[in-house]
Amino acid sequence: MKFSFAAIFAAATACLVAAAPSHPIAQRATPLAKVYSSCTKNNTVALTFDDGPYVYMYDISKALVAAGAKGTFFVNGNNYECIYDDNGKRVKYLYDKGHQLEALMKITGAYPAFMRPPYGNYNDLVRQASYIRGQALAIWDFDSGDSIGATWQQSEADYAALVAKKPKNILPLNHETIETTAHKVVPYVINLLQSKGYKLVTLAGFFGTY
């Protein structure tokens, strides 16, 4: 008996289908990175600064260091110029002053522990990508409003109103690219927070994760 190639192929395909498992193999889902927006460590504040490195970071750092405080800086790769050009010196300066810096290993020699998604927006894909990189997402629970048009007087008033409520801890969002944030709000906030007994720490100190 002769069989055509088509008949043989059809028979082989049928055998494969019959031999296939009745239940599909489940794919292992990538775990999701942790998302931090507040913590339970009392009397701590983690001042964070986005969108640098920019020229005002030196003054912000000096104000923090003079007060025995630390900050966390989330920098971008090419906001004003390439981070590997002169901006790299600014990144290294912050790192050497003891601040937590979420930047690149090539500049600081340290691997970023946290990432901050643009505008605080994220989904499971972002969390999965961060998990693969060994990072957690850091959001905030207070926005100084400096990047959306708030005056420095408004930012200070909002900080004062928040502190008056006596929160156990605060994770504020600020931007180092705003001149009045660096020269008006930061000195005011450091004094305000420390006068109320808060310790100004990095995110690592805030969450007690490292």
C-alpha positions in Angstrom: 0.0 0.0 0.0 1.3 3.4 -0.9 0.9 6.4 1.3 1.2 10.0 0.1 3.5 12.4 1.9 0.4 14.5 2.9 -1.2 11.4 4.5 1.9 10.5 6.4 2.3 14.1 7.6 -1.4 14.2 8.7 -1.0 10.9 10.6 2.2 12.1 12.3 0.5 15.4 13.3 -2.5 13.5 14.7 -0.1 11.4 16.8 1.6 14.5 18.2 -1.8 16.0 19.1 -2.9 12.8 20.8 0.3 12.7 22.7 0.2 16.3 23.9 -0.7 16.8 27.6 -4.3 17.7 28.3 -3.2 20.6 30.5 -0.9 23.3 29.2 2.4 23.8 31.0 2.0 26.8 33.3 4.5 29.6 32.7 6.3 30.9 35.7 5.3 34.6 36.3 8.1 37.1 37.1 7.6 38.3 40.7 6.8 41.9 41.3 9.1 44.4 42.9 8.1 46.0 46.2 6.5 49.4 46.1 7.4 51.8 48.9 5.4 55.0 49.5 5.5 55.2 53.3 7.0 53.2 56.1 6.6 52.4 59.8 9.9 53.6 61.1 8.9 56.4 63.4 10.3 60.0 63.5 12.1 59.7 60.2 11.8 61.8 57.0 13.5 60.8 53.7 13.8 64.0 51.6 14.0 62.9 47.9 15.0 65.1 45.0 14.1 64.3 41.4 15.2 65.2 37.8 18.9 66.1 38.4 21.8 66.2 38.4 21.6 70.0 38.2 23.6 73.0 39.5 21.5 73.4 42.6 22.3 70.0 44.0 25.5 71.4 45.5 23.6 73.8 47.7 21.1 71.2 48.6 23.8 68.8 49.7 25.6 71.5 51.7 22.5 72.4 53.6 21.8 68.7 54.4 25.4 67.9 55.4 25.6 71.1 57.6 22.6 69.8 59.5 23.9 66.3 59.8 21.2 65.1 57.4 21.1 62.9 54.3 18.9 63.0 51.2 18.1 60.7 48.3 18.6 61.9 44.7 16.9 60.3 41.7 18.8 61.5 38.7 18.0 61.2 35.0 20.4 60.1 32.2 20.0 63.1 29.9 17.7 65.8 31.3 20.2 68.6 30.6 23.2 66.9 29.3 24.5 63.4 29.2 25.0 62.0 32.7 28.5 60.8 31.7 29.7 64.3 30.9 30.2 67.0 33.5 27.0 65.9 35.2 28.8 62.7 36.2 31.0 64.9 38.6 27.8 66.1 40.3 26.6 62.6 40.7 29.9 61.4 42.2 29.9 64.5 44.5 26.6 63.6 46.0 27.6 60.0 46.5 30.9 61.0 48.2 28.9 63.2 50.6 27.0 60.2 51.9 23.7 60.8 50.2 21.8 57.9 48.6 22.0 58.2 44.9 19.9 56.2 42.5 22.3 56.5 39.5 24.6 54.3 37.5 27.4 51.9 38.7 29.7 53.4 36.1 29.8 56.7 38.0 29.4 55.7 41.7 30.4 52.1 41.8 27.2 51.3 43.6 24.2 49.6 42.3 20.8 51.5 42.6 18.6 50.0 45.2 15.5 51.9 44.2 13.9 53.3 41.0 11.3 56.0 40.7 9.0 55.7 37.8 8.2 58.9 35.9 5.3 60.8 37.6 5.0 57.9 40.0 3.1 55.8 37.4 3.8 52.1 37.1 2.2 48.8 36.3 3.1 45.1 36.7 5.5 45.2 33.8 7.5 48.0 35.5 7.5 46.1 38.7 8.7 42.9 37.0 11.5 44.8 35.3 12.6 46.3 38.6 12.4 42.9 40.3 14.7 41.4 37.7 17.2 44.2 38.4 16.9 43.8 42.1 15.3 47.1 42.7 12.3 48.4 44.6 10.0 51.2 43.5 10.0 54.3 45.6 7.0 56.7 45.3 6.1 59.4 47.9 3.4 60.4 50.3 3.8 64.2 50.1 4.4 66.4 47.0 6.0 69.8 47.6 4.4 70.9 44.4 7.5 72.7 43.2 7.4 71.0 39.7 3.8 71.9 39.1 3.9 75.6 39.8 3.7 76.0 43.5 5.6 79.0 44.9 8.2 78.4 47.5 5.8 80.1 50.0 3.2 77.5 49.1 5.6 74.7 49.5 6.7 75.9 52.9 3.1 76.4 54.0 2.2 72.9 52.8 5.1 71.4 54.7 4.2 73.3 57.8 0.5 72.1 57.6 1.7 68.5 57.2 4.1 68.6 60.1 1.4 70.2 62.3 -0.5 66.9 61.8 2.4 65.1 63.5 2.8 62.2 61.1 5.1 59.4 62.2 7.2 59.7 59.1 7.2 61.5 55.8 8.4 60.6 52.3 8.4 63.9 50.4 8.9 64.6 46.7 11.1 67.6 45.7 13.0 68.7 42.6 16.6 69.8 42.7 16.1 71.6 39.5 14.0 74.4 41.1 16.1 77.3 42.4 13.7 78.3 45.2 13.5 74.7 46.4 17.2 74.6 46.8 17.6 78.0 48.4 14.4 78.6 50.2 12.4 75.5 50.8 15.2 73.0 51.7 16.8 75.2 54.5 13.3 75.9 55.9 12.2 72.3 55.8 15.4 71.0 57.4 15.0 73.4 60.3 11.3 72.7 60.6 11.6 68.9 60.6 14.6 68.7 63.0 12.9 71.1 65.4 10.0 68.7 65.6 12.3 65.7 66.4 12.5 64.1 62.9 15.7 62.5 61.7 16.5 63.1 58.1 17.7 59.9 56.5 18.2 58.2 53.1 15.5 55.9 51.7 17.6 53.0 52.9 17.5 54.4 56.4 13.9 55.2 56.0 12.8 51.7 55.1 15.5 49.9 57.1 16.1 47.7 54.1 19.8 47.9 53.7 
